[in-house]
Amino acid sequence: MFNKNNLVINELAHDNRDGINCVAFRKDKTVATDNYVLCEVKNPKEMQDDEEFPIIPEEEIKFKDCLVEKSIVRKVLKNLKEVKIKALPILQNAIFLKSDGVKIATTNLEKLDIVRGNKNTNQYPEYEEIISNGKPKSSVIINVEYLKKVCSVLSQMDLGATSEIDLKLFGEDKPLQITAKTKQGQSVIALIMPIKH
């Protein structure tokens, strides 16, 4: 089963480059990249069991690792957003049905929505080796909405052709410091306060 968190990453998939113009679906995760950014969403063991999903008449639930083009993922995400039954969290998931291509279903128990498409047969890039698994040199926990707010402001500035920013970590109890230079020579410093647990 895959939920909205697995599907929204389609925004990071490349628009038209074969092999990465899709989301890679694996039994335990989804991955999307455009070669500059990458996002992997790993599912816990309990989400990997499709048996809890409601029975769909005349259909067989069957998942195989595959690449799904972002346009198909967007349609499934749209259907999933229309499922408003909060009392049954299982319905906030999409499942793959047996098919020669791609066949992904969502339901609100009254209506079944199925999105069909062709399987992308390209090879997805090997990315696992670029994900660091060791102990980080430094880390800080911040609110994603604050990061989004700062990045939105910085993206409106004249930061040059590559829009470079520098992220600096000074310790887990210190703010994330973001610095940049504008084309006009101005220095910019933005701070995002850490979340303390």
N, CA, C and O of each residue as an XYZ file, in Angstrom:
788
protein
N       0.847     -1.185      0.000
C       0.000      0.000      0.000
C       0.884      1.236      0.000
O       1.983      1.251      0.554
N       0.369      2.252     -0.632
C       1.102      3.504     -0.732
C       0.152      4.645     -0.414
O      -0.981      4.667     -0.895
N       0.616      5.608      0.409
C      -0.237      6.729      0.774
C       0.247      8.020      0.122
O       1.145      8.005     -0.721
N      -0.351      9.121      0.518
C      -0.026     10.408     -0.110
C       1.451     10.753      0.033
O       2.024     11.384     -0.855
N       2.070     10.351      1.130
C       3.488     10.653      1.317
C       4.357      9.968      0.264
O       5.387     10.505     -0.143
N       3.936      8.778     -0.175
C       4.650      8.078     -1.233
C       4.418      8.723     -2.596
O       5.257      8.622     -3.491
N       3.278      9.383     -2.743
C       2.871      9.885     -4.057
C       3.275     11.332     -4.325
O       3.575     11.680     -5.467
N       3.290     12.183     -3.294
C       3.591     13.605     -3.527
C       5.000     13.818     -4.063
O       5.287     14.859     -4.653
N       5.875     12.846     -3.866
C       7.249     13.012     -4.352
C       7.328     13.037     -5.876
O       8.391     13.302     -6.437
N       6.203     12.760     -6.554
C       6.201     12.839     -8.021
C       6.614     14.225     -8.503
O       7.095     14.377     -9.626
N       6.428     15.228     -7.658
C       6.812     16.603     -8.015
C       8.314     16.720     -8.260
O       8.761     17.634     -8.954
N       9.089     15.805     -7.697
C      10.536     15.850     -7.847
C      11.026     15.074     -9.072
O      12.186     15.205     -9.461
N      10.164     14.278     -9.673
C      10.565     13.503    -10.851
C      10.797     14.445    -12.030
O      10.132     15.473    -12.157
N      11.735     14.087    -12.874
C      12.062     14.883    -14.057
C      10.842     14.961    -14.969
O      10.055     14.016    -15.025
N      10.676     16.059    -15.674
C       9.503     16.217    -16.525
C       9.519     15.331    -17.762
O       8.464     14.861    -18.189
N      10.688     15.091    -18.349
C      10.664     14.339    -19.599
C      11.852     13.409    -19.827
O      11.906     12.770    -20.878
N      12.785     13.300    -18.925
C      13.939     12.427    -19.147
C      13.582     10.977    -18.823
O      13.187     10.666    -17.700
N      13.723     10.096    -19.809
C      13.372      8.689    -19.633
C      14.088      8.085    -18.429
O      15.272      8.331    -18.197
N      13.343      7.295    -17.675
C      13.906      6.619    -16.513
C      13.708      7.383    -15.222
O      13.537      6.775    -14.165
N      13.728      8.722    -15.287
C      13.509      9.502    -14.064
C      12.312     10.449    -14.191
O      12.118     11.333    -13.357
N      11.516     10.254    -15.238
C      10.274     11.021    -15.373
C       9.137     10.252    -14.702
O       7.977     10.341    -15.107
N       9.498      9.503    -13.675
C       8.545      8.629    -13.013
C       8.928      8.477    -11.541
O       9.967      8.955    -11.084
N       8.045      7.794    -10.828
C       8.312      7.426     -9.443
C       8.630      5.939     -9.438
O       7.912      5.142    -10.042
N       9.701      5.571     -8.760
C      10.054      4.155     -8.620
C       9.288      3.603     -7.421
O       9.441      4.090     -6.301
N       8.467      2.589     -7.662
C       7.712      1.921     -6.600
C       8.386      0.595     -6.294
O       8.584     -0.234     -7.182
N       8.735      0.404     -5.032
C       9.254     -0.854     -4.521
C       8.317     -1.263     -3.393
O       7.580     -0.422     -2.878
N       8.324     -2.507     -3.004
C       7.394     -2.983     -1.967
C       7.501     -2.146     -0.689
O       6.499     -1.912     -0.013
N       8.716     -1.695     -0.361
C       8.931     -0.989      0.902
C       9.179      0.505      0.760
O       9.446      1.174      1.758
N       9.098      1.058     -0.474
C       9.416      2.488     -0.625
C       9.041      3.013     -1.995
O       8.742      2.260     -2.922
N       9.068      4.343     -2.088
C       8.986      5.031     -3.374
C      10.164      5.993     -3.452
O      10.671      6.457     -2.431
N      10.595      6.290     -4.691
C      11.739      7.174     -4.917
C      11.447      8.038     -6.135
O      10.872      7.569     -7.117
N      11.848      9.307     -6.064
C      11.746     10.199     -7.220
C      12.966     11.110     -7.247
O      13.467     11.532     -6.205
N      13.439     11.409     -8.464
C      14.584     12.302     -8.634
C      14.492     13.019     -9.976
O      13.853     12.548    -10.917
N      15.150     14.170    -10.031
C      15.339     14.850    -11.320
C      16.830     15.001    -11.617
O      17.215     15.769    -12.499
N      17.651     14.285    -10.897
C      19.119     14.291    -10.950
C      19.741     15.374    -10.072
O      20.949     15.338     -9.838
N      18.964     16.333     -9.582
C      19.481     17.383     -8.705
C      18.955     17.234     -7.283
O      19.639     17.578     -6.319
N      17.744     16.723     -7.162
C      17.162     16.431     -5.854
C      16.596     15.024     -5.907
O      16.206     14.540     -6.970
N      16.554     14.375     -4.759
C      16.039     13.016     -4.672
C      15.288     12.878     -3.365
O      15.692     13.427     -2.340
N      14.199     12.143     -3.410
C      13.449     11.863     -2.182
C      13.046     10.394     -2.192
O      12.518      9.886     -3.182
N      13.303      9.723     -1.075
C      12.915      8.330     -0.880
C      11.998      8.288      0.329
O      12.321      8.848      1.376
N      10.851      7.624      0.189
C       9.920      7.455      1.305
C       9.817      5.963      1.594
O       9.269      5.202      0.798
N      10.359      5.549      2.759
C      10.331      4.134      3.156
C       9.080      3.860      3.986
O       8.716      4.638      4.868
N       8.441      2.751      3.687
C       7.234      2.352      4.404
C       7.561      1.347      5.500
O       8.389      0.459      5.297
N       6.913      1.479      6.671
C       7.114      0.485      7.718
C       6.501     -0.857      7.287
O       5.697     -0.906      6.356
N       6.874     -1.906      7.949
C       6.440     -3.268      7.602
C       4.915     -3.377      7.486
O       4.403     -4.020      6.570
N       4.191     -2.742      8.426
C       2.727     -2.870      8.409
C       2.079     -2.248      7.164
O       0.970     -2.632      6.793
N       2.753     -1.303      6.523
C       2.209     -0.726      5.284
C       2.504     -1.597      4.063
O       1.958     -1.354      2.987
N       3.343     -2.587      4.216
C       3.707     -3.441      3.090
C       2.747     -4.612      2.922
O       2.914     -5.432      2.019
N       1.747     -4.689      3.785
C       0.774     -5.776      3.748
C      -0.535     -5.270      3.153
O      -1.241     -4.478      3.777
N      -0.857     -5.728      1.947
C      -2.071     -5.286      1.257
C      -3.331     -5.992      1.748
O      -4.434     -5.626      1.340
N      -3.192     -6.989      2.610
C      -4.339     -7.794      3.029
C      -5.375     -7.014      3.828
O      -6.534     -7.423      3.899
N      -4.977     -5.899      4.429
C      -5.908     -5.099      5.218
C      -6.818     -4.234      4.346
O      -7.850     -3.749      4.810
N      -6.436     -4.044      3.090
C      -7.206     -3.193      2.192
C      -8.539     -3.872      1.872
O      -8.593     -5.097      1.764
N      -9.625     -3.086      1.718
C     -10.932     -3.695      1.411
C     -10.877     -4.554      0.134
O     -10.128     -4.259     -0.797
N     -11.676     -5.604      0.118
C     -11.744     -6.486     -1.046
C     -12.360     -5.726     -2.213
O     -13.369     -5.036     -2.070
N     -11.731     -5.872     -3.355
C     -12.229     -5.223     -4.562
C     -12.786     -6.314     -5.470
O     -12.031     -7.157     -5.954
N     -14.111     -6.309     -5.711
C     -14.718     -7.363     -6.522
C     -14.070     -7.465     -7.911
O     -13.781     -6.460     -8.560
N     -13.857     -8.699     -8.334
C     -13.347     -9.008     -9.668
C     -11.940     -8.472     -9.934
O     -11.530     -8.381    -11.091
N     -11.201     -8.119     -8.892
C      -9.829     -7.639     -9.047
C      -8.916     -8.397     -8.094
O      -9.342     -8.828     -7.023
N      -7.686     -8.553     -8.484
C      -6.688     -9.201     -7.634
C      -5.622     -8.176     -7.272
O      -5.029     -7.543     -8.145
N      -5.387     -8.023     -5.970
C      -4.339     -7.116     -5.514
C      -3.001     -7.796     -5.781
O      -2.750     -8.898     -5.294
N      -2.150     -7.140     -6.551
C      -0.852     -7.735     -6.886
C       0.132     -6.618     -7.173
O      -0.056     -5.823     -8.093
N       1.182     -6.572     -6.371
C       2.210     -5.549     -6.559
C       3.488     -6.164     -7.097
O       3.918     -7.231     -6.658
N       4.092     -5.466     -8.064
C       5.435     -5.785     -8.555
C       6.204     -4.481     -8.622
O       5.637     -3.445     -8.970
N       7.491     -4.517     -8.294
C       8.314     -3.317     -8.423
C       8.151     -2.744     -9.821
O       8.163     -3.480    -10.808
N       7.999     -1.426     -9.901
C       7.802     -0.820    -11.215
C       8.105      0.677    -11.172
O       8.239      1.280    -10.107
N       8.207      1.250    -12.364
C       8.336      2.688    -12.537
C       7.007      3.195    -13.066
O       6.483      2.665    -14.045
N       6.452      4.235    -12.415
C       5.157      4.777    -12.812
C       5.339      6.242    -13.178
O       5.832      7.041    -12.382
N       4.935      6.578    -14.392
C       5.109      7.955    -14.861
C       4.364      8.924    -13.957
O       3.302      8.613    -13.417
N       4.953     10.112    -13.806
C       4.422     11.076    -12.837
C       2.990     11.497    -13.153
O       2.240     11.820    -12.232
N       2.586     11.505    -14.421
C       1.206     11.883    -14.760
C       0.212     10.879    -14.176
O      -0.879     11.265    -13.756
N       0.575      9.601    -14.146
C      -0.288      8.573    -13.564
C      -0.325      8.740    -12.044
O      -1.389      8.655    -11.430
N       0.834      8.976    -11.445
C       0.901      9.167     -9.988
C       0.049     10.363     -9.575
O      -0.625     10.314     -8.546
N       0.073     11.427    -10.359
C      -0.744     12.617    -10.042
C      -2.229     12.296    -10.046
O      -2.972     12.795     -9.200
N      -2.672     11.470    -10.989
C      -4.089     11.086    -11.046
C      -4.475     10.276     -9.813
O      -5.544     10.486     -9.239
N      -3.609      9.353     -9.406
C      -3.877      8.547     -8.211
C      -3.924      9.452     -6.977
O      -4.794      9.293     -6.121
N      -3.001     10.386     -6.890
C      -2.970     11.320     -5.761
C      -4.249     12.153     -5.711
O      -4.799     12.389     -4.635
N      -4.714     12.593     -6.864
C      -5.968     13.359     -6.935
C      -7.135     12.515     -6.419
O      -7.965     12.998     -5.649
N      -7.194     11.249     -6.850
C      -8.258     10.355     -6.376
C      -8.161     10.136     -4.872
O      -9.179     10.106     -4.180
N      -6.961      9.986     -4.374
C      -6.750      9.746     -2.946
C      -7.195     10.948     -2.112
O      -7.732     10.788     -1.016
N      -6.968     12.141     -2.635
C      -7.381     13.353     -1.908
C      -8.896     13.446     -1.791
O      -9.406     14.125     -0.899
N      -9.619     12.773     -2.678
C     -11.081     12.804     -2.641
C     -11.667     11.831     -1.626
O     -12.859     11.899     -1.327
N     -10.847     10.923     -1.090
C     -11.301      9.988     -0.061
C     -11.299     10.743      1.266
O     -10.242     11.096      1.789
N     -12.480     10.983      1.798
C     -12.616     11.846      2.984
C     -12.944     11.074      4.267
O     -13.203     11.696      5.297
N     -12.940      9.756      4.231
C     -13.328      8.963      5.393
C     -12.135      8.829      6.338
O     -11.245      8.009      6.114
N     -12.125      9.635      7.387
C     -11.018      9.618      8.348
C     -11.135      8.467      9.343
O     -10.138      8.053      9.934
N     -12.348      7.951      9.528
C     -12.560      6.871     10.496
C     -11.905      5.567     10.047
O     -11.656      4.691     10.875
N     -11.624      5.424      8.759
C     -10.967      4.236      8.225
C      -9.656      4.650      7.560
O      -9.618      4.864      6.348
N      -8.582      4.763      8.344
C      -7.307      5.224      7.790
C      -6.774      4.357      6.650
O      -6.004      4.840      5.820
N      -7.173      3.082      6.595
C      -6.718      2.193      5.524
C      -7.109      2.738      4.151
O      -6.438      2.459      3.158
N      -8.188      3.513      4.092
C      -8.665      4.063      2.812
C      -7.805      5.228      2.326
O      -7.987      5.712      1.209
N      -6.876      5.675      3.155
C      -5.966      6.745      2.748
C      -4.765      6.185      1.984
O      -3.724      6.833      1.876
N      -4.930      4.981      1.462
C      -3.873      4.300      0.715
C      -4.359      3.930     -0.682
O      -5.557      3.805     -0.934
N      -3.402      3.760     -1.570
C      -3.666      3.251     -2.915
C      -2.990      1.893     -3.025
O      -1.976      1.639     -2.375
N      -3.556      1.024     -3.850
C      -2.970     -0.303     -4.037
C      -2.833     -0.611     -5.519
O      -3.542     -0.054     -6.357
N      -1.911     -1.505     -5.821
C      -1.713     -1.969     -7.188
C      -2.577     -3.204     -7.423
O      -2.676     -4.081     -6.564
N      -3.195     -3.258     -8.594
C      -3.984     -4.417     -8.982
C      -3.256     -5.179    -10.077
O      -2.412     -4.620    -10.777
N      -3.583     -6.445    -10.222
C      -2.949     -7.290    -11.237
C      -3.214     -6.698    -12.623
O      -4.347     -6.394    -12.994
N      -2.114     -6.548    -13.372
C      -2.217     -5.944    -14.701
C      -0.918     -6.163    -15.455
O       0.137     -6.344    -14.847
N      -0.993     -6.147    -16.786
C       0.227     -6.189    -17.600
C       0.918     -4.828    -17.586
O       2.130     -4.740    -17.782
N       0.152     -3.780    -17.356
C       0.702     -2.437    -17.269
C       0.683     -1.973    -15.827
O       1.138     -2.677    -14.926
N       0.151     -0.777    -15.622
C       0.002     -0.217    -14.280
C      -1.485     -0.049    -14.022
O      -2.213      0.484    -14.859
N      -1.927     -0.500    -12.875
C      -3.335     -0.402    -12.495
C      -3.355     -0.133    -10.996
O      -3.059     -1.020    -10.195
N      -3.708      1.097    -10.620
C      -3.650      1.511     -9.213
C      -5.046      1.933     -8.769
O      -5.713      2.711     -9.451
N      -5.485      1.416     -7.624
C      -6.853      1.657     -7.155
C      -6.890      2.422     -5.846
O      -6.011      2.294     -4.994
N      -7.947      3.228     -5.717
C      -8.311      3.883     -4.459
C      -9.812      3.677     -4.298
O     -10.524      3.478     -5.282
N     -10.291      3.724     -3.063
C     -11.728      3.565     -2.838
C     -12.163      4.322     -1.593
O     -11.381      4.525     -0.664
N     -13.433      4.736     -1.592
C     -14.043      5.300     -0.389
C     -15.143      4.356      0.111
O     -15.988      4.758      0.911
N     -15.133      3.125     -0.350
C     -16.085      2.049     -0.076
C     -17.372      2.167     -0.887
O     -18.084      1.175     -1.049
N     -17.682      3.338     -1.392
C     -18.848      3.498     -2.259
C     -18.443      3.531     -3.724
O     -19.195      3.106     -4.601
N     -17.248      4.040     -3.973
C     -16.775      4.216     -5.344
C     -15.343      3.717     -5.447
O     -14.518      3.975     -4.571
N     -15.059      3.004     -6.520
C     -13.714      2.507     -6.799
C     -13.136      3.323     -7.942
O     -13.747      3.421     -9.006
N     -11.970      3.906     -7.733
C     -11.276      4.635     -8.793
C     -10.027      3.859     -9.175
O      -9.206      3.521     -8.322
N      -9.893      3.581    -10.468
C      -8.727      2.869    -10.971
C      -8.042      3.722    -12.020
O      -8.673      4.200    -12.963
N      -6.750      3.906    -11.847
C      -5.938      4.628    -12.823
C      -5.078      3.592    -13.536
O      -4.394      2.788    -12.903
N      -5.126      3.627    -14.868
C      -4.371      2.669    -15.681
C      -3.318      3.403    -16.491
O      -3.462      4.580    -16.821
N      -2.271      2.683    -16.797
C      -1.225      3.248    -17.640
C      -0.246      2.170    -18.049
O      -0.366      1.014    -17.645
N       0.710      2.558    -18.846
C       1.759      1.632    -19.271
C       2.886      1.658    -18.257
O       3.194      2.694    -17.668
N       3.496      0.493    -18.066
C       4.662      0.420    -17.208
C       5.830      1.049    -17.932
O       6.016      0.829    -19.129
N       6.617      1.827    -17.218
C       7.837      2.387    -17.777
C       8.895      1.290    -17.679
O       9.170      0.792    -16.587
N       9.481      0.918    -18.794
C      10.426     -0.207    -18.811
C      11.881      0.223    -18.680
O      12.778     -0.617    -18.763
N      12.130      1.494    -18.480
C      13.506      1.972    -18.319
C      14.096      1.484    -17.000
O      13.375      1.046    -16.103
N      15.395      1.568    -16.905
C      16.115      1.205    -15.680
C      16.212      2.443    -14.793
O      16.641      3.501    -15.251
N      15.814      2.317    -13.526
C      15.928      3.445    -12.602
C      17.375      3.541    -12.140
O      18.017      2.513    -11.921
N      17.905      4.757    -11.988
C      19.315      4.888    -11.588
C      19.603      4.270    -10.218
O      18.756      4.273     -9.325
N      20.809      3.745    -10.079
C      21.269      3.247     -8.778
C      21.602      4.473     -7.931
O      22.530      5.214     -8.259
N      20.877      4.691     -6.874
C      21.051      5.903     -6.069
C      21.461      5.606     -4.632
O      21.927      6.497     -3.922
N      21.291      4.370     -4.204
C      21.477      4.039     -2.794
C      22.845      4.435     -2.250
O      22.959      4.828     -1.089
N      23.896      4.334     -3.087
C      25.244      4.621     -2.582
C      25.478      6.101     -2.282
O      26.442      6.438     -1.596
N      24.621      6.986     -2.780
C      24.823      8.410     -2.468
C      24.082      8.844     -1.198
O      24.266      9.965     -0.722
N      23.249      7.960     -0.653
C      22.575      8.270      0.607
C      23.516      7.882      1.749
O      23.860      6.713      1.918
N      23.917      8.870      2.517
C      24.828      8.620      3.645
C      24.092      7.886      4.752
O      22.978      8.254      5.124
N      24.718      6.855      5.269
C      24.114      6.071      6.345
C      24.874      6.185      7.658
O      24.400      5.712      8.691
N      26.039      6.802      7.627
C      26.842      6.935      8.831
C      26.300      8.002      9.763
O      25.239      8.577      9.522
N      27.031      8.254     10.816
C      26.653      9.284     11.783
C      26.964     10.654     11.180
O      28.088     10.889     10.735
N      25.992     11.552     11.161
C      26.254     12.880     10.603
C      27.235     13.658     11.467
O      27.323     13.431     12.673
N      27.962     14.567     10.856
C      28.900     15.409     11.615
C      28.147     16.398     12.489
O      28.613     16.781     13.562
N      26.981     16.805     12.018
C      26.146     17.720     12.781
C      24.725     17.599     12.265
O      24.508     17.245     11.106
N      23.761     17.890     13.118
C      22.379     17.857     12.679
C      21.560     18.799     13.545
O      21.922     19.101     14.682
N      20.450     19.254     12.984
C      19.540     20.120     13.705
C      18.133     19.791     13.224
O      17.921     19.544     12.037
N      17.180     19.788     14.135
C      15.783     19.518     13.781
C      15.073     20.862     13.662
O      15.068     21.667     14.594
N      14.468     21.089     12.482
C      13.760     22.352     12.247
C      12.361     22.069     11.700
O      12.070     20.962     11.249
N      11.510     23.075     11.747
C      10.153     22.985     11.220
C      10.204     23.185      9.706
O      10.757     24.176      9.229
N       9.629     22.248      8.950
C       9.677     22.315      7.485
C       8.962     23.556      6.948
O       9.349     24.081      5.903
N       7.938     24.028      7.635
C       7.224     25.224      7.167
C       8.119     26.464      7.251
O       8.035     27.347      6.398
N       8.976     26.531      8.278
C       9.906     27.659      8.386
C      10.953     27.597      7.279
O      11.322     28.619      6.701
N      11.425     26.390      6.991
C      12.390     26.223      5.905
C      11.763     26.630      4.572
O      12.391     27.311      3.761
N      10.534     26.209      4.360
C       9.805     26.556      3.129
C       9.651     28.081      3.006
O       9.827     28.647      1.927
N       9.324     28.725      4.118
C       9.131     30.179      4.144
C      10.431     30.913      3.778
O      10.424     31.834      2.961
N      11.545     30.490      4.394
C      12.837     31.118      4.112
C      13.246     30.871      2.663
O      13.708     31.788      1.984
N      13.079     29.635      2.187
C      13.457     29.317      0.800
C      12.596     30.088     -0.198
O      13.081     30.488     -1.257
N      11.336     30.297      0.130
C      10.454     31.085     -0.740
C      10.960     32.517     -0.867
O      10.983     33.081     -1.961
N      11.367     33.100      0.262
C      11.903     34.466      0.234
C      13.220     34.506     -0.534
O      13.416     35.376     -1.382
N      14.120     33.575     -0.245
C      15.420     33.552     -0.925
C      15.269     33.343     -2.437
O      16.032     33.910     -3.220
N      14.297     32.540     -2.844
C      14.116     32.276     -4.278
C      13.629     33.506     -5.037
O      13.687     33.534     -6.266
N      13.152     34.518     -4.326
C      12.713     35.757     -4.961
C      13.845     36.784     -5.086
O      13.675     37.824     -5.722
N      14.986     36.490     -4.483
C      16.130     37.403     -4.529
C      16.975     37.140     -5.767
O      16.892     36.068     -6.367
N      17.783     38.116     -6.145
C      18.704     37.990     -7.280
C      19.974     37.282     -6.819
O      20.989     37.926     -6.553
N      19.915     35.960     -6.725
C      21.050     35.196     -6.216
C      21.981     34.706     -7.316
O      22.905     33.939     -7.043
N      21.762     35.120     -8.513
C      22.627     34.688     -9.613
C      22.027     33.520    -10.359
O      20.934     33.052    -10.040
N      22.756     33.055    -11.356
C      22.257     32.019    -12.264
C      21.980     30.696    -11.558
O      21.054     29.981    -11.943
N      22.757     30.356    -10.540
C      22.577     29.062     -9.886
C      21.802     29.147     -8.570
O      21.556     28.121     -7.935
N      21.418     30.344     -8.157
C      20.643     30.542     -6.922
C      21.230     29.770     -5.743
O      20.513     29.038     -5.062
N      22.518     29.930     -5.504
C      23.210     29.177     -4.452
C      22.937     29.729     -3.069
O      22.887     30.941     -2.856
N      22.757     28.794     -2.121
C      22.710     29.141     -0.703
C      23.660     28.191      0.012
O      23.977     27.117     -0.498
N      24.109     28.590      1.186
C      25.029     27.778      1.977
C      24.349     27.471      3.309
O      23.976     28.387      4.041
N      24.186     26.175      3.627
C      23.582     25.760      4.886
C      24.693     25.490      5.886
O      25.638     24.760      5.589
N      24.581     26.079      7.071
C      25.608     25.914      8.100
C      24.973     25.408      9.384
O      23.985     25.959      9.871
N      25.563     24.347      9.920
C      25.105     23.765     11.172
C      26.183     23.975     12.218
O      27.344     23.628     12.000
N      25.800     24.542     13.354
C      26.758     24.815     14.425
C      26.473     23.996     15.674
O      27.121     24.186     16.703
N      25.514     23.093     15.594
C      25.168     22.238     16.728
C      23.669     22.059     16.807
O      22.904     22.869     16.283
N      23.249     20.974     17.477
C      21.823     20.652     17.494
C      20.972     21.655     18.260
O      19.760     21.706     18.049
N      21.562     22.450     19.137
C      20.798     23.447     19.877
C      20.952     24.854     19.296
O      20.474     25.829     19.875
N      21.617     24.945     18.157
C      21.835     26.233     17.484
C      20.964     26.314     16.236
O      20.602     25.282     15.672
N      20.620     27.531     15.793
C      19.794     27.658     14.594
C      20.530     27.190     13.332
O      21.756     27.256     13.244
N      19.749     26.719     12.368
C      20.277     26.456     11.035
C      20.545     27.820     10.421
O      19.666     28.682     10.399
N      21.745     28.010      9.929
C      22.105     29.298      9.331
C      22.199     29.124      7.817
O      22.906     28.243      7.326
N      21.488     29.964      7.092
C      21.505     29.934      5.633
C      22.101     31.251      5.167
O      21.600     32.322      5.510
N      23.167     31.172      4.388
C      23.794     32.395      3.869
C      23.761     32.376      2.352
O      23.731     31.318      1.724
N      23.768     33.573      1.777
C      23.759     33.720      0.318
C      24.326     35.085     -0.039
O      24.437     35.970      0.809
N      24.679     35.237     -1.292
C      25.138     36.530     -1.839
C      24.240     36.875     -3.020
O      23.941     36.016     -3.849
N      23.812     38.129     -3.095
C      23.018     38.545     -4.240
C      23.938     38.989     -5.369
O      25.128     39.214     -5.148
N      23.401     39.116     -6.566
C      24.180     39.601     -7.714
C      24.691     41.019     -7.466
O      25.688     41.437     -8.054
N      24.010     41.748     -6.599
C      24.392     43.122     -6.288
C      25.440     43.194     -5.186
O      25.826     44.285     -4.768
N      25.907     42.027     -4.709
C      26.956     41.997     -3.691
C      26.461     42.021     -2.258
O      27.266     42.142     -1.334
N      25.171     41.910     -2.051
C      24.630     41.927     -0.697
C      24.820     40.558     -0.035
O      24.733     39.522     -0.694
N      25.079     40.571      1.270
C      25.166     39.337      2.052
C      23.830     39.088      2.712
O      23.224     40.003      3.269
N      23.370     37.855      2.651
C      22.092     37.481      3.251
C      22.357     36.381      4.275
O      23.056     35.408      3.990
N      21.787     36.548      5.473
C      21.837     35.505      6.500
C      20.401     35.271      6.966
O      19.705     36.205      7.365
N      19.973     34.016      6.909
C      18.657     33.638      7.431
C      18.892     32.557      8.489
O      19.726     31.669      8.311
N      18.156     32.645      9.571
C      18.270     31.656     10.650
C      16.919     30.963     10.841
O      15.865     31.597     10.784
N      16.973     29.663     11.066
C      15.772     28.908     11.419
C      16.051     28.253     12.766
O      16.962     27.437     12.902
N      15.256     28.625     13.744
C      15.467     28.141     15.103
C      15.194     26.637     15.190
O      14.278     26.130     14.543
N      15.984     25.934     15.984
C      15.796     24.483     16.104
C      14.574     24.132     16.960
O      14.143     24.912     17.810
N      14.048     22.972     16.718
C      13.003     22.410     17.581
C      13.724     21.651     18.680
O      14.551     20.781     18.409
N      13.411     21.981     19.900
C      14.093     21.326     21.031
C      13.157     20.272     21.605
O      11.993     20.545     21.897
N      13.685     19.063     21.760
C      12.910     17.949     22.328
C      13.341     17.694     23.748
O      12.809     16.796     24.402
